């Protein structure tokens, strides 16, 4: 990677710099030979590799350590680095964190003891089940129903576009328990994948393949002990988890953009046009300058949000929204320039730049689409 000077910024401590260097070395040696033809097998393999490298300890708190917490700067650095090497490696790490984030932040001691060591060791794959056919970014519109029945809850309804759907061992599921209308009537539950009444209704396929599924709950009975927090806390739990992990989506976009710039630098130095290196063209120099500018601006927004959260801010909704909006949108622009500069190779199936072009698009949609981020920023600014 050409530029690592951003690690000297005051957002980071020495432990973060050491983490970034160690992970870069580990990824260079271990994130290769991934078979993307079978994404389910690839993600299981990557979770095992990340666990063996002890990287998943950053994705979930350690229940045995009372001082353990999620460090957002570490999460962002890890996602940025993994995304630079392989999109599925980033995905596999991210979902272990996002999928278990509600347990790390709001789980009971028993829930933490039961699930988080399995997440950290790679023995259990996690999933975050929030989105529904009629409620994507509008979380308050969730319709999946969880009715209390004695010592149990009974779930009926659907979720869709659920990452790790079909390979997860458990799902953190958000459902309507009806304490109040809208957002105040939601609760969060841990649902093991093998519980009766739960099924994978459909596997979903996208331009950048990942394990995705539509989930169906039919009289799915879970014990009341599966509830996280209190009844009606679901919206607060979901927003708190996203407040931590939304900045990491921006970091993944940053990793994709850095890889695109690295590939572009190599291309313009090695490729000749009209008897001279491609980089001698002022137009190409202008593109490279724009790419470098977008990357640094994105990094500043990402690590400001992460630093602020790690510094004790209760909420960083505005800062995380800015980071996600800018970084994902501008990573798309950076990668598009890389495709253009690579010419025919840029759209050749299997080329790294072509794969980056497919990978980046979804990041502008999930965990809050770009237009929703603008609403959050505007409302926070007006407030």
Buried (B, 14 or more C-beta within 10 A) or exposed (E): EEBEEBBEEEBBBEEBBEBBEBBBEBBEEBBEEBEBEEBBBBBBBBBBBBBEBEBBBBBBBBBEEEEBEBBBBBBBBBBBBBBBBBBBBBBBBBBBBBBBBBBBBBBBEEBBEBBBBBBBBBEBBBBBBBBBEEBBBEBBEBEBBBBBEEEBBBBBBBBBBBBBBBBBBBBBBBBBBBBEEEBBBBBBBBBBBEBEBBBBBBEBEEEBBBBBBBBBBBEBBBEEEBBBBBBBBBBBBBBBBBBBBBBBBBBBBBBBBBBBBBBBBEBBEEBEEEEEBBBEBEEBEEBBEBBBEBBBEBBBBBBBBBBBBBEEEEEBBBBBBBBBBBBBBBBBBBBBBBBBBBEEBBEEEEBBBBBBBBBBBBBBBBBBBBEBBEEBBEEBEEE
